[in-house]
């Protein structure tokens, strides 16, 4: 049976949940908090809604169940922490300076520490033992590679196109950011881990199951954010082109991959 993750990580996670609830509730309720253009401000609202009403409860629930020795809950907990890290990196580096700047910095720093300490304390061998032999690792890992290569191709092509033609990627133009925060964070905090997780999962290595468990939480949650934001910007008349089919499809596929993964994980590391 896996050991419980120790109290410092629990304390950090509770603090993250409280601060994230404050940040997201403030984003939804405080007029004038966001100083970005209409497109970016609207997308922050989608992020805030998903974080407050879905991710914070998932973080708290998984923390509670993980203390009862559940491997699944421990991985979901780490996945929720990774969502917080990725999400608040966007706010810290992508939001126009606002009242919550220090809060975003604290959330990013605390999420890094909590995830790092949590992974150090995680019983990786128990995670490996809990994976059932029938888990379809090729399907799950194949989905990771599909997303990684698809996103990577788009980012690389648009970046090279700028070198050749001087045409900025559309997301830079519509967001009015001086650089491409989406490309920067995905190329460092998402795509390499999708690829590494896929190859380790193919080999059924314990760390492959750990990365897969984390990605299968963070991935569907964030594509859901993007799907919601696609609806919001169209309804607000900011964009005439909806990306809902793309992000909705990836959310559905991500939920299937997550279901296949967690269905084939024993609750205890036995």
N, C-alpha and C positions, 0 to 999 in steps of 0.2 A: 504494500500500500504506500502511495506517495506521502511524503511528509508535508505538513502544512507550511505554506510560505510565511515567513516570520513577520512579526509585528511592524517593523519599520516600513515595509512595503504596504501593509494594510493601512497604516496611518497616512502615508503619502497618497494612497489611492482615495481614501475618504476625503482628504484635503482637495485633491483634484476634482472629485465629484462635486464638492461644495462650490469651488471656484468656477468650474465649468457651468454649473447651474446659474450662478450669479452672472457670469459673462453672457450666457445665451439668453437668459431672461431679460437682462439689461438691453441686449441687442434688439429684442422684440418689443420692449416697452418704452425705452428712452428715445424720445424724438431728438434728433440732432446728434446722436452718438456717432453714427457713421458719416464721414465727410467725403466719401468717394462719390464717383458719378452714379447715375441712376442704375446702370447695369450692375455694377459691383455691389452697391448698397442692397439691391434686391436679392442678389445671391447670398449675401451675408444672412439675410432673414431665413432663407431655406436651411443654411447651415445651422443657425441657431435653433430652429424648430426641431430638426432631427436630433441635434445634440441634447437638447433639454428633454424632449419627450421620449426618446428612444435610447440614446447612447448612455446617458447618465443612469437610467434605471438598469440597463444591461450591466454596466460597470458595478453598480451596487449589488445586484442580485448574484452576479458571478463571483464577486468577492465573498459574499456570504456562503454560497455553496462550495466554494473552493476550500473554505476552512473545515468542511466536513470530509475532505479528502477526495473530492471529485476531480479527476484529471481533465474531463471536459470543461468543467467550470474554471479551472486554472488557465486553460488555454484561451477560453473566451475572455477571461479577465485580462490576460496579456494582450489579446486582440483589441479590447476596448481601450487599453492604455495606448496602444499603437495608433488607434484612431485619434485619440486626444493629442498625441505628439504631432501627427501629420496635420490635423485640423488647425491647431493653434500655431503651427509654423506658417500656415497661410495667413492667419490674422496678424501675426507679429511682423511678417515681412511684406504682406500684401495689402493691409488696410492702411488708409491714410491715418496719420497720427491722431489718436483720439483719447478720450478719458480713460479707456481701459488698456492703454499700452502696457503699463506695468503688470496688469493682470494677465495679458497675453504672454508676456515674458516669463512670469511665474509659472503659468500653466505649461509652457513648453519645457522649461527647465525641470519642473517637477515630474512631468511625463517621461522625460529622458531618464531621470534618476529612478523612478518607480519601475519602468520597463527594464532597465539595466539590472537593478537589484533583484527584480522578480525573476528574470531569466537566469541569473547567477544561482538563485536559490531553488529553481525549478528542478525537480527530479526527472531529468531528461531520459534516463533509462526506463523509468516507470511509464513515461509517455510512449516510448517505443514498444514496451510490453503490452500497452493497452490497445495498440492498433491491431485490428483483426486481419487475418491473412487475406480475406476476401475484399478488403478495401480496394476500390478501383483506382490505384495510384496513377496509372497512365492517363486516365480520363481527367482526373483532378489536376495533375501536373501539366497535362496538355492544355487545359484551359488557362493555367497560369502563363504558359508560354505564348498562347494565342493573344492574351491581353498585353503581355510585355512587348512582344514583337510588333503588334499592331500599334500600340501607343508610341513605341520607340521609332518605328518607321515614320509616323506622322511628324514627330518632333524633329527628327534628323532631317527629313526632307524640307520642312519649313525653315529650319535653321540654315541649311545650305542654300535654299532659295534666296534668303535674305542676303547672303554673301554674293550671290550671282546677280541678283536683280535689285536689291535694296528694298524689296517689298516686305514689310513687317508682317509677322503672323497675325491672323485676324484677332486672336485673343488679346494681343498687345494693343491693337488699335481700339477695340471696343472697351477694354478695361482702362485705357489711358495710363497704364503703368509704364515706368521707364524701362522695365525689363520683363521677361516672361516668367512670372513666379510659378505658374503651373508647370511649365517645362522643367524649370530648375528643381522643384521638389519631387516631381515624378521621376526624373532621371537619377535622382540620388536616394530618395526614400521609398520608392516603389518598384521601379523596373528591375534594378539589380537583385532585389529580394525575391521578386516573382521568379526570376530565372534560377537563382540559387535554390530556392525552395522546390522548384519543379525537379531539378536534377537530383537533389538529395532525396526527394520523395520517390522518384523513379527507382532509386537504389534502396529504398525503405530504410534509410538511416534515421536514427532517433531525432536528430536535429531537423530533418526534413519534415517529420510530423509536427514538430514544434512550430516551424515557420508556416507550414500549411494551416495549422490551427489558428495562428494569428492572422494570416492573410484572409482566411475564410470568414473572419469576423469583420476586419477592417474593410475589405474589398466591397462586399455587398452594401455595407452601411454607407460608404462614400459614393458609390454609384447611385444609391438611393438619393443622397443629397443632390447629386448632379441632375437626376431625373426630376426631383421636386423643383430645383432651380430653373430647369428648362420650362416647366409649366408657368412658374412665376414671371419670368421675363417676357414670355409671349402674352400672358394675360395682362401684363402691365403695358403692353404695346411697345416695349423696348426693342424687341427682336421679332422679325417676321418669320424666322426660320427656327423650328423647334428641333432640339436634339433629343427629345423624349424617346423616339424609337431606338436610338443608339443606347442611351443610358438605361432605359427601361429594359431592353434586351439583356444588357450586361448585368443588371441587377438580378434578373430572373435566372440567368446562367450562373451567376455567383451564388445565389441561394441554393441552386441545385448542387453545385460543387460543395458548398458548406454542408448541406444535408447529407450528401454521400460520405463526406469526411466524418462528421460527428456521429452519424448513424453507425459507422464502423469503428468507433472508439468505445472501448469498455469504460464504464463510469469510474472504475478503480484501476489503478496501474497494476493489474495482476495478469 
